[in-house]
Amino acid sequence: MKVPRKYFAVVFAFFLTLVMVLIVTGVTTALNVGFPPEFMSRWLRAWLIAWIIAFPAAVVVAPWARRLAERLTG
């Protein structure tokens, strides 16, 4: 399935936040609780809650961040 190019920013934010939040919540969950038997369920719960916030935030903030990065590097 091919998504139209006009949705590139949303698709990019989807995959970026999916992986980034998975890594960050995995590390912070491990640092906070170690590796108890319920580690995976805690991690996935933390990931879902954080991703629900991170994905729309990335979509909204990305244009501003891109403009700022262009100004700083241009």
MONORLIN-V377891 format. One record per residue. RES is the residue in three letters. PHI is phi in degrees with one decimal (none if undefined). OMEGA is omega in radians with two decimals (none if undefined). Layout:
((RES:PHI:OMEGA) (RES:PHI:OMEGA))
This chain:
((MET:none:3.14) (LYS:-105.1:3.10) (VAL:-94.0:3.12) (PRO:-57.0:-3.08) (ARG:-55.5:-3.10) (LYS:-64.1:3.11) (TYR:-98.1:-3.10) (PHE:-52.9:-3.08) (ALA:-61.5:-3.14) (VAL:-71.3:3.12) (VAL:-65.0:3.10) (PHE:-60.6:3.14) (ALA:-61.8:3.12) (PHE:-58.1:-3.08) (PHE:-71.2:3.12) (LEU:-61.0:-3.11) (THR:-69.6:3.10) (LEU:-55.2:-3.09) (VAL:-76.5:-3.08) (MET:-62.4:-3.14) (VAL:-67.7:3.09) (LEU:-60.1:3.14) (ILE:-66.3:-3.07) (VAL:-63.7:3.14) (THR:-69.5:3.07) (GLY:-63.6:3.13) (VAL:-65.8:-3.10) (THR:-68.4:3.07) (THR:-63.5:3.13) (ALA:-63.0:3.12) (LEU:-66.5:-3.09) (ASN:-80.7:-3.04) (VAL:-122.4:-3.06) (GLY:75.1:-3.11) (PHE:-125.0:3.09) (PRO:-71.4:3.13) (PRO:-56.4:-3.12) (GLU:-92.8:-3.11) (PHE:-54.2:-3.07) (MET:-61.4:-3.13) (SER:-67.9:3.08) (ARG:-65.1:-3.12) (TRP:-63.0:-3.11) (LEU:-65.8:3.08) (ARG:-65.0:3.11) (ALA:-61.9:3.14) (TRP:-62.2:-3.10) (LEU:-62.7:3.14) (ILE:-62.9:-3.12) (ALA:-67.0:-3.11) (TRP:-68.1:3.11) (ILE:-59.8:3.10) (ILE:-86.6:-3.02) (ALA:-67.8:-3.07) (PHE:-62.8:3.11) (PRO:-65.0:3.10) (ALA:-63.3:3.13) (ALA:-64.4:3.13) (VAL:-63.7:-3.11) (VAL:-75.8:-3.04) (VAL:-82.5:-3.05) (ALA:-53.8:-3.14) (PRO:-61.5:3.10) (TRP:-64.6:3.14) (ALA:-63.2:3.11) (ARG:-64.0:3.12) (ARG:-62.8:3.13) (LEU:-63.8:3.12) (ALA:-64.2:3.10) (GLU:-65.6:3.10) (ARG:-64.8:-3.09) (LEU:-72.8:-3.08) (THR:-107.9:-3.05) (GLY:-88.3:none))
